[in-house]
Amino acid sequence: MEGIFAVGTYPWVLGGVLFYTLGAVLSLAGVYFFFLDVERTIAHLKKEAETDFLTGLYNRKYFIKRLEDTLYKYPSHGRFAVAILDLDNMKEINDRLGHQKGDEVLKAVGGALKKSVGPEDIVARYGGDEFAILFRSDGPEVKKFPERLAENLVFKIPGIGEIPVSISVGLAFYPDDGQESGTLVAVADRRMYKHKLNLHKEKDKMVYT
């Protein structure tokens, strides 16, 4: 009888072990998925904090951070460029088409800027109808930028058609124009406004001085 009892209880013992093991596995799986969900949430919040909600480009805060990181990385060697861009006719577009269509123009311009730079360059919406670009060098990508931008700025807005867009651009070069983020942005911003003031004379040109 003892042998029968022992054999009879074996499945219960085995079942208990399996149940306990399965419970432990499920608990570990639950912990794993919990932390995975937390990690995804943190990544999502981080992306939201770095991204402009309208255009999907990086925002001003992230642009400045990347610029300062680049300055820290190349304190005494390396060259790069900063561009500040402003739409010349955004007010006319908003007045004529409305702000909703104006937002679509901003999105399209953001897409055109991304197509016009290299894969390592940083494009951001700096605020309003102003954009900023961090060129990771002062070489080919900067030189090709005006031609590429002119090609990519030809786009159509659904329900409206092709919209002519004019952009003033100012460039500042590290280290020639400054070695601090604020100085480089200020120089590029000043040159952008110089372009804007001389728009009729300097149309479709980038201002360097």
FISETOR-263268 format. One record per residue (C-alpha): residue in three letters; z, y, x; residue number from 1. Coordinates in steps of 0.1 Angstrom, whole numbers. Example, Ala and Ser with C-alpha at 12.3 -4.5 7.8 and 13.67 -1.06 7.14 Angstrom:
BEGIN
<ALA; <78; -45; 123>; 1> <SER; <71; -11; 137>; 2> 
***
This chain:
BEGIN
<MET; <0; 0; 0>; 1> <GLU; <8; 23; 29>; 2> <GLY; <-27; 18; 42>; 3> <ILE; <-43; 24; 9>; 4> <PHE; <-21; 56; 5>; 5> <ALA; <-32; 68; 39>; 6> <VAL; <-68; 62; 32>; 7> <GLY; <-65; 78; -2>; 8> <THR; <-50; 110; 12>; 9> <TYR; <-75; 114; 41>; 10> <PRO; <-101; 131; 20>; 11> <TRP; <-75; 156; 8>; 12> <VAL; <-64; 163; 43>; 13> <LEU; <-100; 167; 54>; 14> <GLY; <-107; 188; 24>; 15> <GLY; <-78; 210; 32>; 16> <VAL; <-89; 215; 68>; 17> <LEU; <-125; 223; 57>; 18> <PHE; <-112; 247; 30>; 19> <TYR; <-90; 264; 56>; 20> <THR; <-118; 266; 81>; 21> <LEU; <-143; 279; 55>; 22> <GLY; <-118; 305; 45>; 23> <ALA; <-113; 316; 81>; 24> <VAL; <-151; 318; 85>; 25> <LEU; <-155; 338; 53>; 26> <SER; <-127; 361; 64>; 27> <LEU; <-144; 367; 98>; 28> <ALA; <-177; 372; 81>; 29> <GLY; <-161; 397; 58>; 30> <VAL; <-146; 416; 88>; 31> <TYR; <-180; 415; 105>; 32> <PHE; <-199; 430; 75>; 33> <PHE; <-171; 455; 70>; 34> <PHE; <-175; 469; 105>; 35> <LEU; <-213; 466; 103>; 36> <ASP; <-211; 487; 71>; 37> <VAL; <-188; 512; 88>; 38> <GLU; <-212; 514; 118>; 39> <ARG; <-242; 520; 95>; 40> <THR; <-223; 547; 77>; 41> <ILE; <-214; 564; 109>; 42> <ALA; <-250; 563; 121>; 43> <HIS; <-262; 577; 87>; 44> <LEU; <-237; 606; 89>; 45> <LYS; <-246; 612; 125>; 46> <LYS; <-283; 614; 116>; 47> <GLU; <-275; 637; 87>; 48> <ALA; <-255; 660; 110>; 49> <GLU; <-285; 662; 134>; 50> <THR; <-313; 666; 109>; 51> <ASP; <-327; 694; 88>; 52> <PHE; <-327; 682; 52>; 53> <LEU; <-360; 699; 43>; 54> <THR; <-384; 691; 71>; 55> <GLY; <-368; 660; 86>; 56> <LEU; <-368; 676; 120>; 57> <TYR; <-338; 681; 142>; 58> <ASN; <-316; 710; 133>; 59> <ARG; <-306; 740; 153>; 60> <LYS; <-272; 725; 164>; 61> <TYR; <-288; 694; 178>; 62> <PHE; <-315; 714; 195>; 63> <ILE; <-290; 735; 214>; 64> <LYS; <-270; 703; 223>; 65> <ARG; <-301; 687; 237>; 66> <LEU; <-310; 719; 256>; 67> <GLU; <-276; 720; 272>; 68> <ASP; <-277; 683; 280>; 69> <THR; <-310; 689; 297>; 70> <LEU; <-296; 718; 317>; 71> <TYR; <-267; 696; 328>; 72> <LYS; <-291; 669; 339>; 73> <TYR; <-313; 692; 359>; 74> <PRO; <-289; 718; 373>; 75> <SER; <-308; 723; 406>; 76> <HIS; <-341; 705; 402>; 77> <GLY; <-367; 698; 376>; 78> <ARG; <-387; 721; 353>; 79> <PHE; <-390; 724; 316>; 80> <ALA; <-399; 749; 288>; 81> <VAL; <-384; 762; 256>; 82> <ALA; <-405; 775; 227>; 83> <ILE; <-395; 796; 197>; 84> <LEU; <-420; 798; 169>; 85> <ASP; <-420; 818; 137>; 86> <LEU; <-444; 817; 107>; 87> <ASP; <-462; 851; 104>; 88> <ASN; <-472; 848; 68>; 89> <MET; <-444; 828; 52>; 90> <LYS; <-433; 857; 29>; 91> <GLU; <-469; 860; 16>; 92> <ILE; <-470; 823; 9>; 93> <ASN; <-437; 823; -10>; 94> <ASP; <-447; 854; -30>; 95> <ARG; <-481; 840; -39>; 96> <LEU; <-473; 803; -44>; 97> <GLY; <-436; 802; -50>; 98> <HIS; <-407; 788; -29>; 99> <GLN; <-413; 752; -39>; 100> <LYS; <-448; 753; -24>; 101> <GLY; <-434; 773; 5>; 102> <ASP; <-411; 744; 12>; 103> <GLU; <-441; 721; 13>; 104> <VAL; <-457; 744; 38>; 105> <LEU; <-426; 743; 60>; 106> <LYS; <-427; 705; 59>; 107> <ALA; <-464; 704; 68>; 108> <VAL; <-458; 728; 97>; 109> <GLY; <-430; 706; 109>; 110> <GLY; <-453; 676; 109>; 111> <ALA; <-480; 696; 127>; 112> <LEU; <-456; 706; 154>; 113> <LYS; <-445; 670; 160>; 114> <LYS; <-481; 659; 163>; 115> <SER; <-487; 687; 189>; 116> <VAL; <-460; 678; 214>; 117> <GLY; <-453; 648; 237>; 118> <PRO; <-431; 618; 226>; 119> <GLU; <-401; 630; 246>; 120> <ASP; <-402; 666; 235>; 121> <ILE; <-377; 678; 209>; 122> <VAL; <-389; 697; 178>; 123> <ALA; <-363; 714; 155>; 124> <ARG; <-362; 737; 126>; 125> <TYR; <-342; 766; 140>; 126> <GLY; <-336; 783; 107>; 127> <GLY; <-357; 797; 78>; 128> <ASP; <-393; 798; 89>; 129> <GLU; <-384; 796; 126>; 130> <PHE; <-388; 765; 147>; 131> <ALA; <-379; 755; 183>; 132> <ILE; <-393; 731; 208>; 133> <LEU; <-378; 717; 240>; 134> <PHE; <-406; 706; 263>; 135> <ARG; <-392; 681; 288>; 136> <SER; <-415; 694; 315>; 137> <ASP; <-436; 726; 320>; 138> <GLY; <-467; 706; 327>; 139> <PRO; <-496; 691; 307>; 140> <GLU; <-478; 689; 273>; 141> <VAL; <-471; 727; 274>; 142> <LYS; <-507; 735; 285>; 143> <LYS; <-522; 713; 257>; 144> <PHE; <-499; 726; 230>; 145> <PRO; <-519; 757; 218>; 146> <GLU; <-551; 736; 213>; 147> <ARG; <-533; 707; 196>; 148> <LEU; <-513; 731; 174>; 149> <ALA; <-545; 749; 163>; 150> <GLU; <-560; 716; 153>; 151> <ASN; <-529; 703; 135>; 152> <LEU; <-522; 735; 116>; 153> <VAL; <-552; 728; 94>; 154> <PHE; <-537; 710; 64>; 155> <LYS; <-538; 709; 26>; 156> <ILE; <-510; 712; 1>; 157> <PRO; <-514; 690; -30>; 158> <GLY; <-524; 711; -60>; 159> <ILE; <-532; 741; -38>; 160> <GLY; <-557; 730; -11>; 161> <GLU; <-560; 743; 24>; 162> <ILE; <-535; 771; 33>; 163> <PRO; <-541; 793; 64>; 164> <VAL; <-510; 795; 85>; 165> <SER; <-503; 818; 114>; 166> <ILE; <-476; 812; 139>; 167> <SER; <-462; 834; 167>; 168> <VAL; <-450; 815; 197>; 169> <GLY; <-428; 826; 227>; 170> <LEU; <-421; 805; 258>; 171> <ALA; <-394; 805; 284>; 172> <PHE; <-394; 784; 315>; 173> <TYR; <-365; 768; 334>; 174> <PRO; <-355; 779; 360>; 175> <ASP; <-377; 809; 364>; 176> <ASP; <-366; 827; 331>; 177> <GLY; <-330; 816; 331>; 178> <GLN; <-306; 787; 338>; 179> <GLU; <-285; 789; 306>; 180> <SER; <-294; 779; 271>; 181> <GLY; <-287; 813; 256>; 182> <THR; <-308; 830; 282>; 183> <LEU; <-338; 807; 277>; 184> <VAL; <-337; 810; 239>; 185> <ALA; <-333; 848; 241>; 186> <VAL; <-363; 851; 265>; 187> <ALA; <-385; 828; 243>; 188> <ASP; <-374; 847; 212>; 189> <ARG; <-383; 880; 227>; 190> <ARG; <-417; 868; 237>; 191> <MET; <-423; 854; 202>; 192> <TYR; <-416; 888; 187>; 193> <LYS; <-438; 904; 212>; 194> <HIS; <-466; 881; 200>; 195> <LYS; <-458; 889; 164>; 196> <LEU; <-460; 927; 171>; 197> <ASN; <-493; 922; 189>; 198> <LEU; <-506; 897; 164>; 199> <HIS; <-539; 913; 158>; 200> <LYS; <-546; 917; 195>; 201> <GLU; <-531; 885; 207>; 202> <LYS; <-541; 862; 178>; 203> <ASP; <-540; 825; 186>; 204> <LYS; <-526; 831; 220>; 205> <MET; <-492; 822; 234>; 206> <VAL; <-471; 849; 250>; 207> <TYR; <-457; 841; 285>; 208> <THR; <-445; 876; 297>; 209> 
***
